[in-house]
């Protein structure tokens, strides 16, 4: 199984939803699973994908971009996040306050150039309530970066370890993220990103603003942040209209493509493994219409 498949605990989350008992062995997913939102074909530009292998993507938008590049083998199943929401529906009385901000981040092979102190200063000028800043694990370990935000009194958190080829992502990564988003009224970032889609899907208002940060040596096919701004200009403002944010999140997360447990087990190739004896994490779930 490709190691990207279990970043953020994705495969384990899908397996639990499909009926694999908690704590059991994680079944192999034969193919490639989209691990985050992007403006490419659902996968990283440098991801070595074996021709003919299935590609499990979140949305029709990702499939269309792949088709435009002459690719095939796509299965639109919705984001793993949408399955987590079915397993953990929100309680109506959950208290919310303040903003959680996600500074744009790189990863182990491609770091980000940018001014965290300038970003922290603009956050302080823009947000009116308490602020939580969520940092990628590499940035969280950097005392200088944390200090840029702490000096303004912001609460600093990290959802955990994403994963790499030697170590899977933290199984509870998305669970932690869901808890944090549901305790805030608003989510913001200085780059349109996955976290904003997740926030909009659980009722957070969203905003995109702040000094731009750029990833080192980005693949030209992405088109940089300029392409993202050109494609979705109305999503780049301090306060994005709620209806616009929600519609965008529902489309890009593939909410209407979320499968029921038996359907997910079938498309992932787990039906025979489970022997037809499904024990779904969400009893009575029906396929999306």
N, C-alpha and C positions, 0 to 999 in steps of 0.2 A: 504494500500500500504506500502511495506517495506520502511523504511526511507532511506536506501541506494540508492533507486531508484532516489531520487532527490538530491543526493550529486552533487555538482558542477552545479546544475540547469539542470541536464540531462533530466528528464522527461518533464520539461517545454520547453526545446529546441526541443525535439522530437515532442511534441504536436503542437508547433508553425509550425514546418515543415509540419506536417500532415494536418494542416488546422484549428486548433483551434485558434480563433482570439487572438491576443496579448491582455493581460490584463484579459482574461477570466479565469474561474476556471480551474485548472489543472486536467485533467482526471486521474482516477486511472489506474495504470498499474498492471494487475493481473499477478504477477510473480516477478522474481528477475532480475534486470538489472546489468550487469557488470559495475563497476564504475571506474576501472583503470586496467592498464596492470599488469599481474602477471604471474608467472611460474607455477601456480596451475591450477585450473579448471575454472578460470575466476572470482572466488569469494574468499573471505577471508576464511582461514582454520577454523575460529571459527564462521562463519556466519551460524546461524541456519536456514537451508532451509527445508521447509515442503516438504516431498516426494510427487511427482506427480505435483508440481507446475512448470510452465514454467520457463526456464532459458534463458534469452536473453543475448547472448554473442557477442563479437566483431568479432571473427575470427574462422576459422576452427581449428586453433591450440588450442584454448581454448576448443572447443568441443571435439577434440581428447583426450585431457588430461582428460576431464570429463568422456568420454567413457571408458578410460583406468582404471578408478576408479569405473566402474560399474554404472555410473550415466546416466540419460536420460532426455528427455524433453527439449533438447536444440534447440534454434532458433538462427541462425547466422544472425545478422542484420547490422553488422558494428558498429563502435564506434559512439556515439553521436557527437564527433568531426567531423566526415566525413560529417554529415548533416549540421553542422555549416559552413563548407567550401563551401558547395553548396549554402547556403543562403548568404554567404559573400565572393564572389570570390575576389581575390586580384587585385588591380589596377596595371597596368604594371610599373607605375612611382613611386611606393612606395620607398622612400629612406631607405637604410639599412646601419648600421654601428655597429661594435663591437660585443661583446659576451654577452649573457645572461646565467648565471650559476645558476643551481638549486642544492643547497646542499641537500644531502639525509636527509629526515626527518621522524620522527615517527608520532604519533598522541596522542590524549588525554590519552589513556589507555596504550600506549607503547611508551616511549620516546627513544631517540637515544643517544648513547654514542659516543663521537668523539671530535676532536680538531678543532674547527672552525678557530682559528687563524692560525694553520698550513695549513689548506686548503686555507685560504685567501692568505697566503704567496705563496703557489704554483700557485694559479691562477694568481697572479701578475707576477710571473716568466714565466708563459706559454703564456698568452694572450698578443697580441701586440697592440690591440685597446682598446677603452673604454669598461668598464665592468659594467653590471647590475647584481646584485645578487637578485634572487627572493627567499624569505623566506616563509615557512609555517607560518600560522597566529600565532601559539604559539611561534615560534622562532622570529618572527617579533616583538612580544611584549617584548621579552627579550633584554634589553638594552645591556647586555654584548655580546650577539651574534651579534647584529647589529654593535656594536663598532668594533668587530673583522674585519669586512669587510670595515667599514667606514674609518678606519685608513689608508687603501690603496687607498682611493679616489673612491671607487666603489659606484655606484648609487644603492640604496636599494629599492626594491618594494615588494608588497604582492598582489596577485591576488584577495584575499578576503577570505571568510569563506566557508569551504568545506561543512559543514552540520553535524548534528548528529540526534539522535532520538527525540530530543526536538525542533530542529530548522532546517528548510531546508537550503540547501546551497544557496549562493548568486546567483540570477538568471543570473547575468552578469559575473560570474566567467570566463567561457570559452571565452567570448567576450573580456575580459581584457587580458587574456592570448594570444589570437590570435593577438591582437594589438601589444603586446610586442614582440612576436616572429617575426612578420613581420617588425619590426623596427631594427632587428639584422641580421647580416650575419651568425651568428654561435650560437649554443646552446650547453652547456656542463654540466656535472654533475660528481659527484664521485660515481655514481651508475647508471647502466642501468635502465631507468625509463620511465614512460608515457610521461613526458615532452619532452624527446629526440625524441620519436616517433612523437609527435605533431610538433616539430621543423623540423624534416626531411620531414614531409609531406607538409610543406609550403616553402621548399627550403633552409632551414638552413643547413650548415655543422654541424656535431656533433663531440663531443669528450667525452671520459669517462676517468677520471684520478683523482688523488688526494688521500689524506689519507682516508682510509676506515672508514666509520661510521657504527655502528651496532645497530640494534634495540634490545631493552631489551626483553628477554624471547621470541625469535622468535619461531613460530611453526616449529617443526622438518621437517614437510612435505615439506616446502619450500626449504630446503637444503642450505639456507644461500647464501651469495654472491659467495661462492666457486662454487655452482652449476650453477649460472648465467654465471660466467666466463668460466666454462667448456663447457657449451652449446654454447656460442657465443664469443669465444676468440677474433675474429677479430674486434668485436665491442668495445673492451676494449683497446683503444689507444687514444692519445691526438688528433689525426686527423684521423677519420674514413673515408675511401674512400666513396665519395658521392653516387655512385651507390649501394654499399653495404648497406649504411644507408637507402636509399630510398626504396630499395626492402624489407628490414626488416620492415620498418614502414608501407608500403602498405599492407603487409601480416598480421601483428599483429593488425593493425587498421581495417582490413576487408574492405578496400576501395571498392573492387569489389563486396561486398555484400550489399552495400548501396542501400536502396529501394527507389522507388518513393513515393510521398505522399500518394497515395491511398493504395499502398502495405503496407506501414508502419502502416497506420490506421487499416488495416485489421488484421495484425499480432499482433498488440497491443490491439485489441478488441475495437477499437474506431469507427468503421464504422457506427454502428447503432446510436451512440451518435451524430455523425456529420450529420446523415441523408442523406449521399451521397452528400451533398452540400460542396464539398471541396473548400477551399480557400487557397491553398498551398502558403507558403512563397516564394517558387521558382517556378514560373509558367512554365509549360512545361517540368518539370523534368521527365526523364524516368528512369526506373530501370537499375541497373548496368548489364553489360553483362560479 
